[in-house]
Amino acid sequence: MNNTRILLIDIGNTNLKWSLLEAGRLSPIKAEKHHGVAPDQLATTCWGDLQPPDAIYLANVAGADLESGLTSWMQGGWGRTPHPVRPVAQAQGVSNGYREPGQLGVDRWLTLLAVRRQEAGAVCVVDCGTAITLDLMDSQGRHLGGLILPGLDLMRESLLQQTRIPRVGQVPVESLFARDTASAVASAAVNAAAALIERSMRQAAEHCGEPATLILTGSDAARISVQLDIPFRIDHELVMKGLVAIAEAAG
């Protein structure tokens, strides 16, 4: 394992992120937007200068076509087939709380595997990306379920598309009660997310029998965190750390 070069790939709704695992260390995470980009072009942009890795682990929530196209590029250019990561009922001390384990997003599954490795107590993981997901896990590694809501940009876009509110861009949130339309839309979105997180954390203690640690990840973690009145930690590498757990367990 220490002599191998393993390519870890996280395909989210908006970005493709990747890192190399070598001698137990992760290289800096790189990212490319994938929407509207042909898989061959995307793969060449990301890995055209990369020597063939020894193994590839791939987590994907962006659809089968992109995964299939990237796999074909890797098979043709490297002679390698990636290992697609899928959620299962139980692994590495984590029990999937979904009635149908495969329905849990693989990114959410990987964050649970990652935090199980580094946290002894109950944990609430909030991924603040294109969608905002929240997952609760108790100190025994039992996933107790979660929530999914639109991300901040999706909230704004859905409101503007379905109303006659003039189109507004993204603006900083300066206070809860805004004095212009753009600020009102922005404040409502970020404070709605923050309020749901705080309510979830209050109920998490009842479900777990102890207070839970709140960990935020995802591109909008910082935007949401400034509105929180409760302790939190930000970790942008949770999905990659979950992929590391999968790769290391495979030997």
Backbone bond lengths (Angstrom), bond angles and torsions (degrees), N, CA, C in turn:
res aa  C-N    CA-C-N  psi(-1)  N-CA   C-N-CA  omega(-1)  CA-C   N-CA-C  phi
1 M - - - 1.470 - - 1.531 110.99 -
2 N 1.357 117.17 -39.64 1.454 119.89 -175.78 1.518 113.03 -68.05
3 N 1.336 117.37 -21.98 1.463 120.42 -177.69 1.527 112.93 -97.01
4 T 1.301 117.24 1.14 1.456 120.36 -175.30 1.528 110.91 -95.42
5 R 1.320 114.50 155.35 1.466 122.75 173.37 1.516 106.80 -113.12
6 I 1.322 116.33 115.97 1.466 121.27 -175.03 1.523 108.67 -116.18
7 L 1.311 116.17 125.43 1.458 121.91 177.02 1.522 109.12 -89.82
8 L 1.316 116.32 123.55 1.467 123.01 179.41 1.518 108.39 -110.13
9 I 1.329 116.54 127.90 1.465 121.70 -173.82 1.524 109.98 -126.60
10 D 1.304 115.82 129.40 1.467 123.42 177.32 1.530 107.60 -120.48
11 I 1.336 116.29 107.28 1.468 121.02 179.09 1.526 108.20 -98.95
12 G 1.324 116.29 104.86 1.449 120.87 178.63 1.514 111.73 -92.03
13 N 1.307 116.60 -170.99 1.460 120.80 -179.25 1.521 112.41 -67.98
14 T 1.326 117.43 -27.30 1.460 121.71 -176.15 1.521 112.71 -118.05
15 N 1.323 117.05 -43.20 1.465 121.70 -173.42 1.517 112.38 -118.30
16 L 1.319 114.77 149.21 1.459 121.90 166.19 1.523 106.52 -101.40
17 K 1.331 116.25 124.28 1.461 121.32 179.54 1.524 108.42 -117.68
18 W 1.332 115.29 148.05 1.453 117.83 178.47 1.518 110.96 -149.92
19 S 1.335 114.17 158.52 1.448 121.88 178.68 1.518 108.36 -153.86
20 L 1.325 116.66 156.28 1.461 122.30 175.72 1.521 109.29 -104.34
21 L 1.314 115.54 133.59 1.462 122.14 175.15 1.523 107.94 -103.40
22 E 1.322 115.95 113.42 1.461 121.63 -179.26 1.525 108.95 -134.74
23 A 1.330 116.00 128.29 1.466 121.58 179.15 1.528 111.31 52.58
24 G 1.324 115.79 38.29 1.455 120.82 178.07 1.508 115.26 77.44
25 R 1.335 117.71 6.08 1.458 120.65 -178.24 1.520 110.80 -117.67
26 L 1.320 115.50 141.75 1.453 122.03 177.09 1.521 110.18 -91.29
27 S 1.319 116.50 135.08 1.455 120.18 170.88 1.529 108.71 -74.68
28 P 1.325 118.00 163.21 1.473 119.79 176.23 1.527 110.80 -54.41
29 I 1.317 115.80 138.80 1.460 121.19 -178.46 1.526 109.42 -75.59
30 K 1.336 115.62 131.52 1.459 121.96 176.49 1.526 108.87 -111.56
31 A 1.329 116.19 160.25 1.468 119.41 -175.76 1.518 110.76 -147.23
32 E 1.336 114.94 148.62 1.461 123.17 172.92 1.524 108.37 -140.56
33 K 1.323 117.19 138.82 1.462 120.09 172.78 1.518 108.64 -70.61
34 H 1.328 116.71 139.95 1.468 119.38 -175.22 1.522 114.34 -113.26
35 H 1.319 117.87 -9.51 1.468 119.31 -175.73 1.525 110.68 -63.35
36 G 1.318 115.75 125.51 1.454 121.15 177.36 1.509 114.71 77.41
37 V 1.336 118.24 6.91 1.460 121.77 -179.63 1.531 108.53 -104.33
38 A 1.322 116.88 131.54 1.466 120.69 178.10 1.523 109.77 -63.64
39 P 1.336 117.73 141.15 1.475 120.25 -177.84 1.517 113.99 -54.00
40 D 1.350 117.85 -42.29 1.467 120.16 179.72 1.525 111.33 -61.47
41 Q 1.326 115.50 -43.46 1.464 119.66 179.62 1.521 110.78 -65.38
42 L 1.318 115.97 -42.36 1.468 120.66 179.81 1.523 110.38 -62.11
43 A 1.329 116.67 -46.75 1.462 120.67 -179.01 1.523 111.17 -62.96
44 T 1.324 116.98 -41.87 1.462 120.22 179.44 1.517 111.19 -64.15
45 T 1.325 116.82 -41.30 1.463 120.95 177.78 1.532 110.85 -61.19
46 C 1.325 115.99 -43.16 1.469 120.42 -175.43 1.523 112.66 -77.79
47 W 1.336 116.45 -43.26 1.472 119.05 -167.46 1.527 114.02 -130.88
48 G 1.318 117.50 15.99 1.452 119.96 -177.56 1.517 113.74 -59.36
49 D 1.335 117.61 -29.76 1.460 121.60 -179.18 1.528 112.75 -101.65
50 L 1.335 117.00 6.04 1.472 120.70 -175.90 1.524 110.90 -89.67
51 Q 1.310 116.16 133.10 1.454 120.03 173.56 1.527 109.28 -67.26
52 P 1.344 117.84 148.77 1.468 119.43 -177.49 1.530 111.70 -55.51
53 P 1.324 117.66 125.73 1.464 120.00 177.33 1.530 110.41 -74.06
54 D 1.316 116.14 164.80 1.465 120.53 178.54 1.520 111.48 -75.22
55 A 1.315 116.52 -30.53 1.470 121.15 179.38 1.518 108.52 -153.93
56 I 1.338 115.30 158.52 1.464 121.68 -178.65 1.528 108.31 -136.59
57 Y 1.309 116.19 130.24 1.465 121.57 174.14 1.526 107.79 -120.36
58 L 1.318 115.20 131.37 1.463 120.97 -170.26 1.523 110.51 -130.18
59 A 1.319 116.00 126.45 1.465 122.54 173.43 1.520 107.83 -113.80
60 N 1.317 117.06 131.16 1.462 120.55 -170.75 1.515 111.43 -139.38
61 V 1.335 116.45 128.33 1.467 121.03 172.35 1.528 110.35 -120.78
62 A 1.330 116.61 11.13 1.466 120.78 -172.82 1.526 113.99 -101.82
63 G 1.312 118.76 8.04 1.457 120.23 175.69 1.517 113.33 108.79
64 A 1.332 114.68 156.62 1.461 121.44 -173.46 1.520 113.05 -70.85
65 D 1.333 118.34 -32.05 1.471 120.33 -175.64 1.529 111.34 -62.93
66 L 1.315 117.09 -44.29 1.465 120.00 -179.98 1.524 110.38 -65.46
67 E 1.309 116.63 -44.67 1.469 120.09 178.81 1.523 111.07 -60.68
68 S 1.325 117.12 -42.98 1.458 121.22 -179.63 1.525 111.11 -63.78
69 G 1.333 116.59 -42.24 1.459 120.23 179.90 1.514 112.64 -65.42
70 L 1.332 117.09 -42.60 1.460 120.19 178.29 1.527 111.13 -65.95
71 T 1.331 115.85 -38.45 1.468 120.05 178.54 1.521 110.71 -62.10
72 S 1.330 117.08 -43.02 1.463 120.93 178.94 1.527 110.81 -61.92
73 W 1.331 117.35 -40.92 1.466 120.84 178.43 1.521 110.79 -62.62
74 M 1.324 117.34 -43.77 1.466 121.41 -179.81 1.528 111.51 -65.97
75 Q 1.313 116.32 -40.55 1.462 119.65 179.02 1.529 111.07 -65.38
76 G 1.330 115.85 -41.12 1.453 119.72 -178.95 1.513 113.69 -74.06
77 G 1.344 116.89 -41.21 1.454 120.69 -175.28 1.511 114.81 -88.16
78 W 1.310 116.61 -32.41 1.460 120.85 -174.75 1.530 113.82 -114.49
79 G 1.338 116.32 -16.87 1.462 118.53 -171.32 1.517 111.82 68.54
80 R 1.320 116.24 29.50 1.473 121.45 -178.49 1.531 109.12 -124.34
81 T 1.323 115.99 142.27 1.455 122.12 173.97 1.520 108.50 -113.30
82 P 1.315 118.54 124.70 1.468 119.70 -178.52 1.521 112.08 -69.45
83 H 1.317 115.05 152.36 1.466 121.39 172.94 1.533 107.48 -89.68
84 P 1.337 118.51 110.11 1.467 118.74 178.03 1.528 110.30 -75.48
85 V 1.307 116.60 131.04 1.457 121.41 -179.80 1.517 108.99 -90.19
86 R 1.327 116.87 131.56 1.459 122.51 179.11 1.537 109.52 -127.80
87 P 1.314 117.65 147.78 1.467 119.71 174.41 1.523 110.77 -66.92
88 V 1.318 116.09 143.86 1.459 122.22 177.36 1.529 108.28 -129.05
89 A 1.312 116.30 176.00 1.468 120.42 -176.25 1.521 112.23 -69.51
90 Q 1.332 116.45 -34.91 1.463 119.42 -177.25 1.520 109.88 -157.83
91 A 1.322 116.10 137.62 1.460 120.85 176.88 1.520 109.32 -165.36
92 Q 1.314 115.90 141.25 1.461 122.93 172.17 1.525 113.70 50.43
93 G 1.312 115.43 40.37 1.455 120.47 176.54 1.511 115.03 82.34
94 V 1.330 117.26 7.38 1.470 121.22 179.27 1.520 109.11 -114.98
95 S 1.337 116.00 129.79 1.461 122.28 175.78 1.520 108.88 -104.38
96 N 1.311 116.51 120.98 1.461 123.15 -179.85 1.523 109.27 -67.91
97 G 1.332 116.50 126.57 1.458 120.67 -175.92 1.509 114.75 -85.81
98 Y 1.328 118.41 -7.46 1.459 120.31 -179.49 1.533 111.13 -73.77
99 R 1.341 115.84 142.66 1.462 119.60 176.95 1.522 110.88 -61.30
100 E 1.329 116.38 -36.68 1.462 121.89 172.14 1.529 106.53 -115.04
101 P 1.326 118.01 97.61 1.467 121.80 -171.23 1.519 114.50 -53.02
102 G 1.326 117.66 -33.29 1.452 120.72 -177.84 1.513 113.97 -68.12
103 Q 1.337 117.60 -15.44 1.461 120.40 179.41 1.532 113.01 -79.17
104 L 1.319 117.35 -16.78 1.460 119.74 177.23 1.526 109.10 -69.20
105 G 1.299 117.87 131.77 1.456 120.64 179.02 1.523 110.96 -57.38
106 V 1.325 116.39 136.21 1.463 119.54 -176.55 1.518 111.28 -62.88
107 D 1.330 118.08 -31.64 1.466 120.07 177.09 1.519 110.98 -64.08
108 R 1.328 116.18 -39.77 1.461 120.24 177.69 1.525 110.58 -66.43
109 W 1.324 116.08 -41.28 1.464 120.74 178.49 1.528 110.58 -60.09
110 L 1.310 116.66 -42.64 1.456 120.24 -178.25 1.525 112.06 -68.13
111 T 1.325 117.58 -36.60 1.469 118.44 176.83 1.521 111.00 -63.64
112 L 1.331 117.17 -35.54 1.462 120.13 178.08 1.529 111.02 -66.65
113 L 1.334 116.83 -42.46 1.460 119.97 176.88 1.526 110.65 -61.19
114 A 1.327 116.37 -40.18 1.461 120.37 -178.80 1.525 111.76 -65.28
115 V 1.323 117.35 -48.51 1.467 118.81 -175.97 1.522 111.35 -71.61
116 R 1.327 117.56 -26.39 1.463 120.27 177.01 1.526 110.35 -63.54
117 R 1.310 115.90 -32.24 1.468 120.31 178.66 1.520 112.81 -71.45
118 Q 1.319 117.73 -25.74 1.460 119.55 -170.49 1.525 114.62 -119.48
119 E 1.329 117.83 -3.77 1.460 120.60 -178.41 1.532 109.95 -127.33
120 A 1.326 116.50 133.48 1.464 119.98 -179.34 1.525 112.77 -87.87
121 G 1.324 117.25 -28.36 1.458 120.68 -175.00 1.512 113.90 -101.20
122 A 1.321 115.60 -165.61 1.460 121.73 178.10 1.531 109.90 -68.26
123 V 1.325 115.34 145.68 1.462 120.95 -175.68 1.523 110.00 -138.25
124 C 1.330 115.89 140.41 1.454 122.34 169.92 1.523 107.01 -116.57
125 V 1.343 116.10 119.44 1.461 121.73 -177.91 1.524 108.53 -106.32
126 V 1.325 116.96 126.27 1.454 121.67 178.22 1.527 108.50 -119.47
127 D 1.316 116.14 116.90 1.465 121.82 178.12 1.527 107.91 -98.54
128 C 1.321 115.91 112.25 1.467 122.30 -173.42 1.524 109.67 -99.60
129 G 1.310 117.20 74.36 1.447 121.47 -178.30 1.516 111.55 -116.78
130 T 1.338 116.46 -144.65 1.463 121.03 177.21 1.522 109.98 -55.05
131 A 1.325 115.83 -43.24 1.455 122.33 165.42 1.519 107.60 -109.98
132 I 1.315 116.83 153.87 1.461 121.63 174.66 1.517 107.42 -103.30
133 T 1.338 116.20 120.90 1.453 120.26 178.30 1.516 109.35 -117.44
134 L 1.309 114.94 146.71 1.465 121.48 179.19 1.521 107.98 -130.50
135 D 1.329 116.44 130.09 1.464 121.11 179.84 1.513 109.76 -133.43
136 L 1.337 115.07 136.06 1.458 122.28 -178.77 1.526 109.58 -111.55
137 M 1.333 116.46 131.85 1.459 121.93 177.24 1.524 109.27 -133.08
138 D 1.331 117.06 133.05 1.466 119.78 -178.25 1.525 110.74 -84.59
139 S 1.319 116.36 179.26 1.462 121.39 -174.73 1.517 112.64 -68.75
140 Q 1.334 117.61 -13.77 1.462 121.29 176.87 1.524 112.58 -90.81
141 G 1.319 116.26 3.08 1.461 119.75 -179.65 1.517 113.47 83.17
142 R 1.331 116.76 14.69 1.468 120.42 179.47 1.528 109.74 -89.40
143 H 1.320 115.38 117.24 1.460 121.22 175.41 1.522 107.71 -72.46
144 L 1.322 117.02 120.52 1.468 121.65 -174.12 1.519 112.92 -97.22
145 G 1.334 116.71 6.36 1.460 120.41 178.91 1.516 111.53 112.23
146 G 1.323 115.32 -176.57 1.458 118.37 -176.25 1.512 113.71 -164.20
147 L 1.316 114.99 -169.73 1.463 123.61 -177.28 1.522 108.97 -136.18
148 I 1.331 115.30 152.90 1.462 121.25 174.42 1.528 107.59 -134.91
149 L 1.319 116.65 130.01 1.460 120.65 173.90 1.522 108.72 -141.15
150 P 1.327 117.49 162.92 1.463 119.30 179.04 1.519 111.55 -61.05
151 G 1.317 116.73 145.28 1.449 120.61 173.62 1.520 111.43 -70.04
152 L 1.313 116.70 174.83 1.465 121.17 -174.44 1.520 112.22 -59.16
153 D 1.323 117.33 -44.53 1.464 119.69 -179.64 1.520 111.47 -68.15
154 L 1.338 117.16 -37.50 1.463 120.25 177.85 1.525 111.35 -65.71
155 M 1.319 116.67 -38.34 1.472 119.40 176.80 1.522 109.97 -59.54
156 R 1.343 115.89 -47.35 1.459 119.70 -178.43 1.521 110.84 -64.02
157 E 1.325 116.89 -47.41 1.457 120.59 -176.41 1.520 112.21 -64.72
158 S 1.324 117.91 -41.24 1.465 119.82 179.97 1.521 111.49 -65.34
159 L 1.323 117.17 -36.91 1.462 121.40 177.18 1.525 110.73 -65.02
160 L 1.327 116.80 -45.36 1.465 120.19 -176.96 1.524 111.96 -69.56
161 Q 1.326 116.55 -33.15 1.464 120.03 -179.67 1.525 112.76 -73.06
162 Q 1.320 117.04 -29.30 1.458 120.49 -173.29 1.527 113.50 -103.05
163 T 1.314 117.84 6.27 1.465 121.33 -179.85 1.522 109.64 -135.50
164 R 1.317 115.90 177.65 1.462 121.07 175.43 1.529 112.30 -96.64
165 I 1.308 116.35 14.38 1.463 119.18 175.97 1.522 108.67 -62.75
166 P 1.326 117.95 131.73 1.469 119.56 179.06 1.526 111.29 -57.83
167 R 1.329 115.88 143.58 1.468 119.62 -179.58 1.523 109.94 -62.17
168 V 1.326 115.08 130.10 1.462 121.70 179.71 1.519 108.90 -128.65
169 G 1.297 115.66 153.17 1.456 120.85 179.05 1.515 111.34 -92.55
170 Q 1.333 114.60 -172.79 1.453 122.05 -179.92 1.522 108.87 -80.42
171 V 1.315 117.12 129.13 1.469 121.36 179.53 1.525 109.18 -132.53
172 P 1.326 117.91 156.84 1.471 120.53 177.02 1.526 110.93 -65.96
173 V 1.330 115.56 150.68 1.459 121.18 176.16 1.523 108.16 -96.11
174 E 1.329 116.10 117.38 1.465 120.87 -177.03 1.520 112.39 -102.22
175 S 1.324 117.32 -27.23 1.466 120.35 178.13 1.519 108.64 -158.87
176 L 1.320 116.76 163.75 1.466 120.99 -179.75 1.523 110.58 -62.25
177 F 1.334 116.47 -48.40 1.457 121.01 -177.47 1.526 109.30 -95.02
178 A 1.329 115.23 113.00 1.460 121.04 -173.18 1.527 111.20 -93.06
179 R 1.355 115.15 162.37 1.464 120.62 -178.18 1.524 112.37 -122.45
180 D 1.321 116.23 16.84 1.463 121.21 170.21 1.519 107.31 -152.26
181 T 1.335 115.97 163.27 1.459 120.13 -171.14 1.523 112.84 -64.92
182 A 1.317 117.79 -45.75 1.462 120.48 -178.90 1.525 111.25 -59.32
183 S 1.328 116.10 -43.08 1.462 120.39 179.75 1.518 111.69 -68.85
184 A 1.342 116.82 -35.36 1.465 120.76 179.16 1.522 111.17 -64.57
185 V 1.336 116.07 -42.63 1.462 120.16 178.72 1.530 110.21 -65.87
186 A 1.326 116.83 -45.36 1.461 120.81 -178.89 1.518 111.97 -64.01
187 S 1.332 117.00 -43.52 1.453 120.73 -179.19 1.516 111.33 -64.80
188 A 1.322 116.75 -41.90 1.465 119.87 -179.41 1.528 111.18 -61.49
189 A 1.330 116.35 -42.95 1.469 119.50 -177.55 1.519 111.33 -65.08
190 V 1.322 116.70 -52.13 1.462 118.62 -174.44 1.525 111.65 -69.88
191 N 1.343 117.05 -34.96 1.463 118.60 179.27 1.524 112.09 -75.91
192 A 1.326 117.86 -28.12 1.463 119.90 173.56 1.521 110.05 -63.51
193 A 1.337 116.13 -44.43 1.464 119.96 178.64 1.529 110.52 -64.02
194 A 1.331 116.72 -45.53 1.464 120.18 -178.56 1.525 111.44 -63.57
195 A 1.326 116.70 -40.67 1.464 120.02 -179.58 1.529 111.36 -64.73
196 L 1.335 117.16 -40.47 1.462 120.16 178.45 1.523 110.58 -65.36
197 I 1.320 117.40 -39.53 1.462 120.31 178.06 1.526 110.34 -62.95
198 E 1.324 117.04 -45.31 1.467 119.74 -178.64 1.526 111.23 -65.51
199 R 1.334 117.57 -39.61 1.463 119.62 176.94 1.524 110.46 -64.71
200 S 1.324 116.51 -41.37 1.458 120.45 179.41 1.529 111.45 -62.34
201 M 1.329 115.83 -38.87 1.453 119.25 179.97 1.529 111.89 -67.08
202 R 1.321 116.86 -34.04 1.467 119.04 176.70 1.522 110.42 -64.88
203 Q 1.318 116.58 -42.45 1.460 119.62 -179.01 1.527 111.91 -77.71
204 A 1.325 117.40 -22.94 1.459 120.59 179.58 1.519 111.20 -60.00
205 A 1.321 117.02 -39.46 1.457 120.15 -179.86 1.528 111.06 -61.59
206 E 1.336 116.67 -36.90 1.468 120.10 178.43 1.530 111.13 -68.76
207 H 1.318 116.83 -40.80 1.458 120.75 -178.47 1.524 112.15 -70.55
208 C 1.319 116.60 -33.94 1.464 120.46 -174.95 1.526 113.41 -97.11
209 G 1.331 116.84 -14.97 1.459 119.67 -177.01 1.518 113.19 77.96
210 E 1.319 117.31 9.41 1.458 123.04 178.29 1.519 108.08 -162.54
211 P 1.331 118.36 159.21 1.461 119.60 175.85 1.527 110.69 -62.96
212 A 1.311 115.96 146.12 1.459 121.07 178.83 1.523 110.06 -103.48
213 T 1.322 115.97 148.87 1.455 121.96 173.30 1.521 108.91 -82.42
214 L 1.322 116.99 132.00 1.461 121.59 179.87 1.527 109.61 -96.73
215 I 1.342 115.71 122.87 1.457 121.28 177.72 1.523 108.37 -123.22
216 L 1.328 116.32 124.95 1.457 122.43 178.06 1.525 109.71 -103.10
217 T 1.317 115.73 144.78 1.450 121.75 173.38 1.523 107.99 -143.18
218 G 1.324 117.42 175.88 1.456 120.02 179.02 1.518 113.48 95.58
219 S 1.329 114.68 164.09 1.463 121.21 -171.01 1.522 114.50 -65.27
220 D 1.333 117.99 -26.48 1.469 120.46 -178.95 1.527 112.69 -102.31
221 A 1.330 117.38 15.13 1.467 120.30 -178.67 1.526 111.96 -57.91
222 A 1.316 116.67 -43.60 1.473 119.47 -178.31 1.524 111.50 -66.40
223 R 1.351 116.80 -41.21 1.471 120.42 -179.08 1.523 111.41 -61.56
224 I 1.312 116.58 -38.53 1.465 120.66 -178.90 1.520 110.90 -79.21
225 S 1.334 116.36 -37.57 1.465 119.51 -173.18 1.524 113.07 -61.78
226 V 1.337 117.40 -32.16 1.464 118.89 -177.26 1.528 111.82 -68.31
227 Q 1.325 117.69 -15.50 1.464 120.47 178.73 1.533 112.28 -94.64
228 L 1.319 117.76 -3.29 1.463 120.92 -177.26 1.524 111.34 -84.26
229 D 1.336 115.05 141.50 1.463 121.41 176.75 1.525 111.11 -107.61
230 I 1.312 117.01 20.61 1.459 122.38 -178.99 1.525 108.34 -129.72
231 P 1.349 117.15 158.49 1.469 119.44 -179.98 1.526 111.44 -64.97
232 F 1.315 116.03 147.81 1.461 121.84 179.26 1.517 108.80 -155.28
233 R 1.327 114.53 167.48 1.454 122.17 172.08 1.517 107.70 -134.69
234 I 1.323 118.38 146.86 1.461 121.81 176.24 1.525 109.16 -110.78
235 D 1.324 115.52 131.42 1.461 121.52 177.31 1.523 107.37 -138.61
236 H 1.332 117.12 106.51 1.461 121.19 -176.48 1.528 113.22 -82.43
237 E 1.323 117.78 -1.46 1.464 120.26 -174.54 1.529 113.20 -108.60
238 L 1.304 118.55 15.20 1.463 119.84 -173.06 1.522 113.21 -61.00
239 V 1.323 118.17 -45.13 1.466 119.04 -178.79 1.527 110.01 -63.55
240 M 1.335 117.06 -43.73 1.461 119.95 177.64 1.519 111.27 -61.96
241 K 1.318 117.21 -40.59 1.463 120.44 178.12 1.534 110.65 -63.17
242 G 1.332 116.33 -34.91 1.462 119.57 175.09 1.511 111.90 -66.03
243 L 1.339 116.55 -39.97 1.457 120.57 176.03 1.534 110.95 -64.03
244 V 1.330 116.53 -37.39 1.468 120.00 175.16 1.528 109.90 -60.01
245 A 1.321 116.87 -43.40 1.468 120.94 179.14 1.533 110.72 -59.46
246 I 1.325 116.73 -42.78 1.475 120.85 179.23 1.534 110.08 -65.02
247 A 1.333 116.57 -46.00 1.462 120.27 -177.23 1.526 111.13 -65.02
248 E 1.313 116.99 -42.66 1.457 119.69 -178.70 1.523 112.14 -69.25
249 A 1.327 116.84 -34.14 1.464 119.68 178.06 1.524 111.33 -68.03
250 A 1.344 115.65 -29.11 1.462 119.93 179.58 1.533 111.94 -76.57
251 G 1.347 115.64 -13.02 1.447 119.54 177.44 1.497 113.43 82.67
